[in-house]
Every structure is written in structure tokens, then in C-alpha cells.
């Protein structure tokens, strides 16, 4: 808690205690989430980082606290499980934390033909991208509404703009994130909560390797941007209260191509890049 001193008419000083606000970042221990953490910590924001690896979270938290003098809370949690969003909400409510920003960043891809992949793993990805994003947003909205100005940032993908063979459920789930974000932004347009959806193309993280897409790793790296650059651009879009943002000229052209040309042509072109 921090104290705020207020002068009153009889010249006495009163001290009103208000909770420090935190920014929630899912998938906050590495990659894009870690880049968000560094960018926000440098601006003296207090952070609540959530990811599976407790060790990586603790190392990052110590680095941020020592370097920037901020408060960092960590929670080691598998966000692809059914009760993960409720666990986060309960943690926040029990400790009476003030939250002014939610960054739904956690995500990964399952690559390959739909029928060839494990349905269990595909369901975990779907839960992470759809149910966790939806449930966590729903549960934290009442807390965000208590702030003077609050923000929600959802990370989708350029894959959200078309069907992608061999990434069928990944692209479909990111389409959900994009559509949900736009609708929620409209519903909250007269409120204190701003919603932004950022759809990056390739980002130079471990994303491609984790998905097993080794064959396209070199091409993805060639056209990819750094997590730091993405975090900077995404935060700029967020604080400018943009509804939707696609970083990079080539990605914008790709989205335009997907929008203007026949779907079968788009899917044929995309399938050559993501061929399994």
C-alpha cells in the first residue's frame, strides 16, 4: 500500500491509503511476455507475471525488481487448464490487488494436419487461446472498472485473418481473439476500459521451434521482428487506444491480401509457406 497525503480546508493533513496498481501479463516469463515486462518495468509499472515455469518467473522478477525498483508478483500456473482464470482472479481478490491493465499474451501453436495431431494437445491450445482469455477478461473486468483508466491488450496473429492449413485450430482460435476483442472494445467504448487487439506476424522467439516448424524457422526469422520491437509497438497502440493493430508493412499487406482475394487462393498461397 502507498500513502497519498491530502490537504484539507482546516490545514490538517490526512493520509488516504490506496493500493498500488499492477499490470497482469500472461505468459510473462519469456518471449513476448518477457519483453512486455521489461518495457513496462522501465516505465515504473508494477507487474503481476503468470507463466508455467516458477524458476524462470522468479529469476525475471528478481532482475526487474533490482533493475527498476518496482513490485513484481509471480504466479506459476498452467494457463491451459480449466480453472486457471479463476485461480488468478481468486489470487487478486484475496490480496485486494488493484489491476489497471490485463495483457492476454500466453499462446502457442500445434502444427500439422488436424487429424494427425493429438486432440488432447489441440484442446489445451484452444482452452488457452479461447477459454482462458475469455474467462480471465470476464473475471477481471469488474476490477479494471475500478480504475480511472484501464486497458486490455489481447495478442492475436496475422493468422487470424484467414484459414491456415496445418495450423487450422491455431488460426481459428486467433480469429476468435480478434473478433472477441473488437466486439468487447465496442461494448466498452463509453467506459474507462480500453480494448486493443494486436496481430503480429513472425516474432523471433521460441514459438516456431516449440511448434516443431523447423523447416520454416529460417524464413520466419528473416521476416520476424524482435519481441522488444513488438512490445514497444503493441504498447503504443494500446495507450493510443487503437482497436486493432497489425505491426509491419509486410504484415499489413498480407492482411490486405487475405481480405481482398478469394479465400481459396489465399489458403493455397498460405499452405505453401506452412506446408508440413
C-alpha positions in Angstrom: 0.0 0.0 0.0 1.1 3.5 -0.6 0.0 6.6 1.2 -1.3 9.8 -0.5 -1.3 13.0 1.6 -4.2 15.4 1.0 -4.5 19.0 2.3 -8.0 19.8 3.7 -9.6 23.2 4.4 -8.6 23.3 8.1 -4.9 22.8 7.2 -4.8 19.4 8.6 -3.2 16.6 6.6 -5.0 13.4 6.0 -3.4 10.3 4.6 -5.5 8.1 2.3 -4.1 4.7 1.5 -4.7 3.5 -2.0 -3.5 0.2 -3.4 -0.7 0.1 -5.9 -1.9 -0.9 -9.3 -0.4 -3.9 -11.2 -0.3 -4.9 -14.8 -1.2 -8.6 -15.4 0.9 -10.4 -18.1 0.1 -14.0 -19.0 3.0 -15.9 -20.5 5.2 -13.4 -18.7 8.4 -15.4 -18.2 9.8 -15.5 -21.8 9.4 -14.3 -25.4 6.9 -11.5 -26.0 5.6 -11.6 -22.4 9.1 -11.0 -21.0 9.6 -8.2 -23.5 6.4 -6.6 -22.2 7.6 -7.0 -18.7 10.9 -5.2 -19.4 9.2 -2.3 -21.3 6.6 -1.7 -18.6 9.1 -2.1 -15.7 11.3 0.5 -17.3 8.3 2.9 -17.0 8.0 2.0 -13.3 4.9 -0.1 -13.6 4.3 -2.8 -11.0 3.8 -6.2 -12.6 1.9 -9.5 -12.0 3.6 -12.1 -14.1 1.9 -15.5 -14.8 3.5 -18.5 -16.5 4.2 -22.2 -16.0 7.8 -22.0 -15.0 8.3 -20.9 -11.4 12.0 -20.8 -11.7 12.0 -18.5 -14.8 9.4 -16.3 -13.3 11.4 -15.8 -10.1 14.6 -15.1 -12.0 12.9 -12.5 -14.1 11.1 -10.9 -11.1 14.4 -10.5 -9.2 16.0 -8.9 -12.3 13.1 -6.4 -12.7 12.9 -5.5 -9.0 16.7 -5.0 -8.8 17.0 -3.0 -12.0 13.9 -0.9 -11.9 12.8 -0.8 -8.2 9.3 -2.0 -8.9 7.0 -4.5 -7.3 6.7 -7.8 -9.1 4.2 -10.6 -8.1 4.6 -14.0 -9.8 2.2 -16.9 -10.1 3.3 -20.3 -11.5 0.3 -21.7 -13.3 -0.6 -23.7 -16.4 -3.0 -21.4 -18.2 -4.3 -24.2 -20.4 -6.2 -25.8 -17.5 -9.9 -25.2 -16.8 -9.6 -23.5 -13.5 -6.6 -21.2 -14.3 -8.5 -18.0 -14.8 -10.5 -18.5 -11.6 -7.2 -19.2 -9.7 -5.8 -15.8 -10.9 -9.0 -13.9 -10.1 -9.1 -15.5 -6.6 -5.4 -14.6 -6.0 -6.1 -11.0 -6.9 -9.3 -10.7 -4.9 -7.9 -12.4 -1.8 -5.0 -10.0 -1.7 -7.1 -7.0 -2.8 -4.8 -6.1 -5.6 -5.6 -3.2 -7.9 -5.3 -4.0 -11.6 -5.2 -1.4 -14.3 -4.1 -3.5 -17.3 -4.6 -7.0 -18.5 -2.3 -8.4 -21.2 -3.6 -11.7 -22.6 -0.3 -12.8 -24.2 0.2 -16.5 -23.5 -0.1 -18.7 -26.5 1.5 -21.4 -28.7 0.8 -23.3 -31.9 0.2 -27.0 -32.7 1.4 -27.6 -36.2 0.4 -30.3 -38.7 -2.7 -31.8 -40.2 -5.7 -31.7 -37.9 -6.3 -35.4 -37.8 -2.6 -36.2 -37.3 -2.2 -34.1 -34.1 -3.1 -35.1 -30.6 -6.6 -33.9 -29.8 -5.6 -33.5 -26.2 -2.8 -31.1 -27.1 -5.1 -29.2 -29.6 -7.8 -28.9 -26.9 -5.2 -27.5 -24.5 -4.2 -24.8 -27.0 -7.9 -24.0 -27.7 -8.6 -23.6 -24.0 -5.6 -21.3 -23.6 -6.4 -19.1 -26.5 -10.2 -19.0 -26.1 -11.5 -20.0 -22.7 -8.6 -18.6 -20.6 -8.7 -15.3 -22.5 -12.5 -15.1 -22.2 -12.8 -16.2 -18.6 -9.9 -14.0 -17.3 -11.2 -11.0 -19.1 -14.7 -11.6 -17.7 -13.4 -12.1 -14.1 -11.0 -9.1 -14.1 -13.3 -6.6 -15.8 -15.0 -5.6 -12.5 -11.6 -4.9 -11.0 -10.4 -3.0 -14.1 -13.6 -0.8 -13.9 -12.5 0.5 -10.5 -9.5 2.3 -12.1 -9.7 5.8 -13.6 -8.3 4.4 -16.8 -7.8 0.7 -17.6 -6.6 -1.4 -20.5 -7.0 -4.8 -22.1 -4.4 -6.0 -24.6 -5.1 -9.2 -26.5 -2.4 -10.8 -28.7 -3.8 -12.5 -31.8 -1.9 -13.1 -35.0 -1.9 -12.4 -38.7 -3.2 -16.0 -38.9 -6.5 -14.6 -37.5 -7.3 -13.1 -40.9 -7.5 -16.4 -42.9 -7.7 -20.1 -42.6 -4.3 -21.7 -42.4 -3.9 -25.3 -43.4 -1.6 -27.2 -40.9 -2.4 -24.5 -38.4 -6.2 -25.0 -38.6 -7.1 -24.6 -34.9 -4.4 -22.1 -34.1 -5.7 -19.7 -36.9 -9.3 -20.3 -35.9 -8.6 -19.6 -32.2 -6.7 -16.4 -33.1 -9.7 -15.4 -35.3 -11.8 -15.7 -32.1 -9.4 -13.5 -30.2 -9.6 -10.8 -32.8 -13.4 -10.9 -33.2 -14.0 -11.0 -29.4 -11.6 -8.1 -28.9 -13.3 -5.9 -31.5 -16.8 -6.7 -30.1 -15.7 -6.0 -26.5 -14.0 -2.8 -27.5 -17.3 -1.6 -29.0 -19.3 -2.6 -25.9 -16.9 -0.8 -23.6 -16.4 2.3 -25.8 -18.1 4.6 -23.3 -16.3 3.1 -20.2 -13.0 3.6 -18.6 -11.7 0.3 -20.1 -10.0 0.4 -23.5 -9.5 -2.9 -25.5 -6.8 -3.4 -28.1 -6.0 -6.4 -30.2 -2.5 -6.7 -31.7 -1.9 -9.3 -34.5 1.8 -9.8 -35.2 3.4 -11.9 -37.9 6.6 -13.8 -37.2 8.3 -12.8 -34.0 11.8 -14.0 -33.2 11.0 -16.1 -30.1 10.9 -19.9 -29.5 7.4 -20.0 -30.9 8.4 -21.7 -34.2 10.7 -24.3 -32.6 8.1 -25.2 -29.9 5.5 -25.8 -32.6 8.0 -28.1 -34.4 8.1 -25.8 -37.5 11.8 -26.3 -38.0 11.5 -26.3 -41.8 10.3 -22.7 -41.9 12.4 -21.4 -39.0 15.0 -19.6 -41.2 12.3 -17.9 -43.3 10.3 -16.9 -40.2 13.4 -15.4 -38.6 14.2 -13.5 -41.8 10.8 -11.8 -41.8 10.4 -11.7 -38.0 10.7 -8.8 -35.6 12.2 -8.9 -32.1 10.0 -9.3 -29.1 11.2 -5.9 -27.8 10.1 -4.2 -31.0 6.7 -5.9 -30.9 6.2 -5.0 -27.3 7.0 -1.3 -27.9 4.7 -1.1 -30.9 1.9 -3.0 -29.1 2.1 -0.8 -26.0 2.0 2.3 -28.2 -1.2 1.0 -29.9 -2.7 0.1 -26.5 -2.1 3.5 -24.9 -3.3 5.2 -28.1 -6.5 3.2 -27.6 -6.4 1.6 -31.0 -9.0 -1.2 -31.5 -6.8 -3.3 -33.9 -3.2 -3.1 -34.8 -1.0 -5.1 -37.2 2.7 -4.2 -36.9 4.9 -4.1 -40.0 4.3 -3.2 -43.7 4.6 -6.8 -44.9 2.1 -8.0 -42.3 -0.3 -5.2 -43.2 0.0 -6.2 -46.9 -0.6 -9.8 -46.0 -3.8 -9.0 -44.2 -4.9 -6.9 -47.1 -4.2 -9.8 -49.4 -6.2 -12.1 -47.2 -9.1 -9.6 -47.2 -9.3 -8.8 -50.9 -8.5 -12.0 -52.7 -10.6 -15.2 -52.9 -10.3 -17.4 -49.9 -9.2 -20.5 -51.8 -6.4 -18.6 -53.4 -5.3 -17.2 -50.0 -5.4 -20.7 -48.5 -3.4 -22.1 -51.4 -0.7 -19.5 -51.0 -0.6 -19.8 -47.2 -0.4 -23.6 -47.4 2.8 -23.5 -49.4 4.5 -21.5 -46.6 3.2 -23.6 -43.7 3.5 -27.0 -45.5 4.1 -29.8 -43.0 
